């Protein structure tokens, strides 16, 4: 099963995804896309690390997500990606301006063949005002298009608000 968990900042989406991964009963590989570039982000990463079970495998990959998914997916494993919007940010800020389109396509091309359980976490950014800056507008647009295409692919899509999951597609959590 492939799942997409959406929500705003501090909505409970990561905690819910971690619970689903734990409840799967499968060995879990946590795929972290964050690049902690300041003390505040490093503290967020430390908080996430402390919350995860010690027996979960960890892969840190800020750019080549499809490659990592292909390397680690198996019928007897749960992959948890946290988070897609950090991955998007990393790619939009990459010096290679074509890399986002390439990596995005690689992700969509690989999803159909990935065995096992896949839980993807992402920030829902389309509920606010249209940002003023060009890069911010591109980020919101690209995140929205990414989420739409992933939602079409996934068997379950959930939005988390105030720690409460609301199932948009598939079986309720």
C-alpha positions as CSV (number, residue, x, y, z in Angstrom):
1,X,0.0,0.0,0.0
2,X,1.2,3.5,-0.8
3,X,-0.1,6.3,1.4
4,X,0.2,10.1,1.5
5,X,-0.2,11.9,4.8
6,X,-0.7,15.7,4.4
7,X,-0.9,18.4,7.0
8,X,0.3,21.8,8.2
9,X,3.3,22.4,10.4
10,X,2.9,20.7,13.8
11,X,-0.4,19.1,12.7
12,X,0.6,15.6,13.9
13,X,1.2,14.2,10.4
14,X,4.7,12.8,11.2
15,X,3.5,11.3,14.5
16,X,0.6,9.6,12.7
17,X,2.8,8.3,9.9
18,X,5.2,6.9,12.5
19,X,2.3,5.2,14.3
20,X,1.1,3.6,11.0
21,X,4.6,2.4,10.2
22,X,4.9,0.8,13.7
23,X,1.4,-0.8,13.4
24,X,2.3,-2.3,10.0
25,X,4.3,-4.9,11.9
26,X,7.0,-4.7,9.1
27,X,10.6,-3.6,9.5
28,X,10.7,0.1,8.9
29,X,13.2,2.2,7.0
30,X,12.8,5.9,7.7
31,X,13.9,8.1,4.8
32,X,14.7,11.6,6.0
33,X,15.0,14.4,3.4
34,X,15.9,17.2,5.7
35,X,19.2,19.1,5.5
36,X,19.5,20.8,9.0
37,X,21.1,24.1,8.0
38,X,20.5,25.9,11.2
39,X,20.1,25.2,15.0
40,X,16.3,25.3,14.9
41,X,16.1,22.7,12.2
42,X,18.7,20.6,13.9
43,X,16.5,20.6,17.0
44,X,13.5,19.5,15.0
45,X,15.6,16.6,13.6
46,X,16.7,15.6,17.1
47,X,13.1,15.6,18.3
48,X,12.1,13.3,15.4
49,X,15.1,11.0,16.1
50,X,14.3,10.7,19.8
51,X,10.7,9.7,19.0
52,X,11.5,6.9,16.6
53,X,12.1,3.3,17.6
54,X,15.7,2.3,17.9
55,X,15.3,-0.6,15.5
56,X,14.2,1.4,12.6
57,X,16.7,1.8,9.8
58,X,17.5,5.4,8.8
59,X,18.5,6.7,5.3
60,X,19.2,10.4,5.0
61,X,18.7,11.5,1.4
62,X,17.9,15.1,0.5
63,X,17.8,14.8,-3.3
64,X,17.8,11.3,-4.9
65,X,14.5,10.1,-3.3
66,X,13.5,7.7,-6.2
67,X,16.9,6.0,-6.1
68,X,16.7,5.4,-2.3
69,X,13.1,4.1,-2.6
70,X,14.2,1.6,-5.3
71,X,17.2,0.5,-3.2
72,X,15.2,-0.1,0.0
73,X,11.7,-1.2,-1.1
74,X,10.7,-4.8,-0.6
75,X,7.5,-6.7,0.0
76,X,8.4,-7.2,3.6
77,X,9.4,-3.6,4.5
78,X,7.7,-0.3,5.3
79,X,9.3,2.8,4.0
80,X,8.4,6.1,5.7
81,X,9.5,9.3,3.8
82,X,9.5,12.5,5.9
83,X,9.0,14.8,4.2
84,X,8.3,15.5,0.6
85,X,8.1,19.3,0.9
86,X,11.7,19.4,2.4
87,X,12.8,17.3,-0.6
88,X,11.1,19.7,-2.9
89,X,12.8,22.7,-1.2
90,X,16.2,21.0,-1.5
91,X,15.7,20.5,-5.2
92,X,14.3,23.9,-5.9
93,X,17.4,25.4,-4.3
94,X,19.8,23.1,-6.1
95,X,22.2,24.8,-8.5
96,X,21.1,22.5,-11.2
97,X,17.8,24.2,-12.2
98,X,16.6,21.1,-14.1
99,X,17.1,18.6,-11.2
100,X,13.6,19.1,-9.7
101,X,11.8,18.1,-12.9
102,X,14.2,15.1,-13.4
103,X,13.9,13.8,-9.8
104,X,10.1,14.3,-9.7
105,X,9.7,12.3,-12.9
106,X,12.0,9.6,-11.5
107,X,9.8,9.4,-8.4
108,X,6.6,9.0,-10.4
109,X,8.2,6.5,-12.8
110,X,9.4,4.3,-9.8
111,X,6.2,4.4,-7.7
112,X,4.4,1.8,-9.8
113,X,7.1,-0.8,-9.3
114,X,7.8,-0.2,-5.6
115,X,6.8,-3.3,-3.5
116,X,5.9,-3.2,0.1
117,X,4.4,-0.4,2.2
118,X,5.2,3.2,1.5
119,X,4.1,6.1,3.7
120,X,4.9,9.6,2.5
121,X,4.6,12.7,4.6
122,X,4.2,16.2,3.2
123,X,3.2,19.7,4.2
124,X,-0.1,20.9,2.8
125,X,0.7,24.4,1.6
126,X,-2.3,25.3,-0.6
127,X,-4.6,26.5,2.1
128,X,-3.1,29.9,2.7
129,X,-2.7,33.1,0.8
130,X,-0.7,33.2,-2.5
131,X,2.9,34.1,-1.5
132,X,4.5,37.3,-2.7
133,X,7.9,36.0,-3.8
134,X,8.5,34.1,-7.0
135,X,10.4,31.2,-5.3
136,X,7.6,30.9,-2.7
137,X,4.9,30.9,-5.3
138,X,6.8,28.2,-7.3
139,X,7.2,26.1,-4.1
140,X,3.5,26.2,-3.4
141,X,2.6,25.5,-7.0
142,X,5.0,22.6,-7.3
143,X,3.9,21.1,-3.9
144,X,0.3,21.3,-5.0
145,X,0.9,19.5,-8.3
146,X,3.1,16.9,-6.6
147,X,0.4,16.2,-4.0
148,X,-2.3,15.9,-6.7
149,X,-0.3,13.4,-8.7
150,X,0.7,11.4,-5.6
151,X,-2.9,11.4,-4.4
152,X,-4.0,9.9,-7.7
153,X,-1.4,7.1,-7.3
154,X,-1.9,6.3,-3.6
155,X,-4.4,3.9,-2.1
156,X,-4.9,6.1,0.9
157,X,-4.6,9.8,1.4
158,X,-5.0,11.4,4.8
159,X,-4.9,15.0,6.0
160,X,-4.0,15.6,9.6
161,X,-5.3,18.6,11.5
162,X,-4.7,19.2,15.2
163,X,-3.5,15.6,15.5
164,X,-6.8,14.3,14.0
165,X,-6.6,12.3,10.8
166,X,-9.2,13.0,8.1
167,X,-9.2,10.3,5.4
168,X,-9.6,11.8,2.0
169,X,-9.2,8.6,0.0
170,X,-9.2,4.9,0.9
171,X,-9.7,3.1,4.2
172,X,-10.0,5.2,7.3
173,X,-7.1,5.3,9.7
